[in-house]
C-alpha cells in the first residue's frame, strides 16, 4: 500500500507518536508510535533487510527487525534502524505499538518522527503513552505517578520506593482497605435496605472495632509520609562559613567532583552553588554559600542576601571554622548572624576544619558562643573526618522520623491528602458511635471515606486531577 492509498482509507486518526529518548547525540534515539495506525505507518516507511522480506504487519510481536526507514515520497533512505512491533494488548498502552531505534543524532530522529506525522500520527502530549496505559486499565493512577517518580529518582531509596509502587504495592493496599470499608458499609446498609428480610443490625461495638482497625492501617501509611518526603525531595544542607574556610573544598569532596572553584584567594565563591548528591542512599541538596564578610560591592551584597534566604529554609547547617586561625571579628559576626537560625533548627553540624595545621583557635569559646557541645574534626586536604560527617548528616536527617519496615511509603502529597480525608472521616464516625448517630449517617461517611481512597488509585477521579498528574511527564513517556 502506498502513501496515497493509505491516506484515502479514512481511518480515524488517534495514533500518537513521539521521540522517547533525550534529544541530542547518543547511541540510539527511539521514535515510538501507539494506536491503530502504528503498524500501517511502519509498513509504508520500513524496509526489512532480513533473508525473507516481510512487511511489519506480518512481524512477530515483541521481536526486533533490522532494516531501513525510507521517505514515503522519495524512497530516500533516512536511517538504518531496528524496528520492534508489539501487538495489543501485551503492550505498555494496551494498544498496538511500534518502536523505531534510530541512530542517536538529533536530526535523524526528528526526520523519522516527521514522516510518521505526515502519515497520520499526531504528536503525543506529555505523558500521553502512560495516560493511555491508565485509561486502558493496564495501570492505576498511583502506578502512573510511580513512573514519573522513577524517572526523577536521584537516590537509591527513592528509586526502590517508586519501583515498589509501580509494581502495585500501594494499589493493593488501598484497594484492600477501600473494599473493607465498602463491605462494612454494605453490612450496615443491608438491614436498612431490606427490613423485611430479618437481617440483624450490626453491633455498634463491632463497627467501632472494625473502624479502629481500618484507621490504624491509614495511620500506619501516614506515619511514612515524613520519610517519604525525605527520600523523594531530599534534605537541604547549607554549608556556611567565612571566606577561605574551606566550604567549596568540602562541597567538592562531598560531591566527589570539582563543582566549585577552589583557590587560595579569599572570596572565590561569589554566589550560591547548588548540587544534589546521594549519601548512603539519601539525597542531599548541598548548597555552597559565599563567604560571610562585610560586603564590598553590589555583587557581594546580592550573594550574601542569597545566603540569608537559604538560612531561612535550610534543614541542616554545616558551619565551618578554620581552627588554624584564632577567632576573629568575622567569626564572631558570623556566629551572631546564624545563632537565631540555629535556635530554630537544632540540626547543626559544627566543623573544625584544617586539623592538619597547628591549632590556634580557642574551640571552647566557639562551643560556648554557639551553644553546641560537639563538633567534627576535619581535614579536607587529607580527607579526614568525611565519613563521620556523612554519617552525622544521615543521622540528623532521620532524627524524629519513623523508618518504615516494609516497602510501602507515602511520598506523594496527593496520596497524603486523600488519606488524611479518609482518616478524619473514620475518626469522626468513631467519635459519634456512642452518641446515637443514625446508621444512615454512618453509611454516608463510610462512602465518603471509600471515595477518597478510590481517588488515590484513580478509580474515582476528575479530569483536572488527571491532567495535573500527566502534565508532569515528558513527551514520549
Secondary structure as GFF3:
##gff-version 3
##sequence-region A 1 477
A	DSSP	alpha_helix	3	7	.	.	.	ID=ss1
A	DSSP	beta_strand	16	19	.	.	.	ID=ss2
A	DSSP	beta_strand	28	34	.	.	.	ID=ss3
A	DSSP	alpha_helix	38	45	.	.	.	ID=ss4
A	DSSP	beta_strand	46	48	.	.	.	ID=ss5
A	DSSP	three_ten_helix	56	58	.	.	.	ID=ss6
A	DSSP	beta_strand	63	70	.	.	.	ID=ss7
A	DSSP	beta_strand	77	86	.	.	.	ID=ss8
A	DSSP	beta_strand	97	103	.	.	.	ID=ss9
A	DSSP	alpha_helix	106	118	.	.	.	ID=ss10
A	DSSP	beta_strand	122	123	.	.	.	ID=ss11
A	DSSP	alpha_helix	128	135	.	.	.	ID=ss12
A	DSSP	alpha_helix	141	152	.	.	.	ID=ss13
A	DSSP	alpha_helix	156	166	.	.	.	ID=ss14
A	DSSP	alpha_helix	169	193	.	.	.	ID=ss15
A	DSSP	three_ten_helix	195	197	.	.	.	ID=ss16
A	DSSP	alpha_helix	204	222	.	.	.	ID=ss17
A	DSSP	alpha_helix	225	233	.	.	.	ID=ss18
A	DSSP	beta_strand	235	240	.	.	.	ID=ss19
A	DSSP	alpha_helix	247	255	.	.	.	ID=ss20
A	DSSP	beta_strand	273	279	.	.	.	ID=ss21
A	DSSP	beta_strand	282	288	.	.	.	ID=ss22
A	DSSP	alpha_helix	298	313	.	.	.	ID=ss23
A	DSSP	beta_strand	316	322	.	.	.	ID=ss24
A	DSSP	alpha_helix	329	344	.	.	.	ID=ss25
A	DSSP	beta_strand	348	353	.	.	.	ID=ss26
A	DSSP	alpha_helix	363	370	.	.	.	ID=ss27
A	DSSP	beta_strand	376	378	.	.	.	ID=ss28
A	DSSP	alpha_helix	386	398	.	.	.	ID=ss29
A	DSSP	alpha_helix	413	432	.	.	.	ID=ss30
A	DSSP	three_ten_helix	433	435	.	.	.	ID=ss31
A	DSSP	alpha_helix	439	457	.	.	.	ID=ss32
A	DSSP	alpha_helix	463	470	.	.	.	ID=ss33
###
